[in-house]
């Protein structure tokens, strides 16, 4: 019995070590192959290539919107690449927004390796491109983060002051989510990729919109409600329906109208006041 106990303890310790060491493989699921471009759905766009201070390159697309519109910086989730976000790009185009969407390091045509700090650096590089190269005023930029991208967006909004922050289908922290999926492990000590929205959101000094589906099967809506409670005023909550990855589409007009109301409330935009069906 003692030998079995020691063997079981050793196996458990090895599993804990594997979770710690190979954690990036449990968090990031990048795809290099591009499925399509915005041209496939009739949208005009520019290829954007940004070079970081360490020599890696980030690939993205810039899609022009209506004149005097806000510019949305789109930070996507943990899988695929920007070519898998065409439905979102269509929605944002219907709202008249300019959009910059980037692939994090190691995703799509971006070089490098995915990582938490690296994703923050990538977002900062995208912000600098908008403000310095394209001359967009910070007060005209809306930072949008979906799922894991919410962690990147919240971090950026604590360093810069955008016009607004939108967190869609995001979580309080990776550690909180990991405890749901891996209750057999001491995730509080094992998690080293954190994306701690709950700790950072109270420091965000701009209007915040939390959008979350009541049907989200990956990130329970309780995460969205907790984030809403933590955010400063002014803030809004948009309850969607549908799955984690498709809720924004399944919610249809209600989703588009919710985004339009929030962005119109930021002031000074002709683009956001109309949500096309």
C-alpha angles and dihedrals in degrees: 000000000000091000091050091049092050091047092050091048091050092050091048091050090050091051090050089050091050091052090051098044099039095038095122089062089056093050109035125054105173124178122205100194114088115225098198144322130246088263087073089069095038099263124137116228146162125230110237124201118186126188119213127215090259094053101258119131129226122206124208146145129245115205118191120225134186123319114278092012125145117257117237119210104207117207109184134205133273101279141059119000141267092290089069092060100068093117090058092046089054090052093049090047090053087055089054095242128149107234135202113188120180137188114231119236110294094020124108112325094345115110127222133050129297117252141144099253090038091056089052091051090048092054091048090052090052090050091051090050091054097044101036107027100032095029096230113163114238088236089062096053123094113196112214123190125181121198107318087006087068088069091053092045094050091050091051092048090056090055098040134028111235126180089257146343124228120193113188124188090342132147139234091243140328089249092057091048093045091055088058094052100033106033091154092068130066092245093171088073099030100052112095097158099071116162088187104197093164092060095044106037095076087062094055109109103197137073112291132206119195113197119186138156122238086216097051105141096189104040112028116229088242087078091056092047092050091050090051090052091051097048121096122243133298093059139140137199122215113193112205133184129224137051129327094258100034105030093107090057096041090051089056118171094008089060095048092045091051092053091045093052092049096048093043087054090060088070136228098057127117090182103065101052095081127060109189117217 
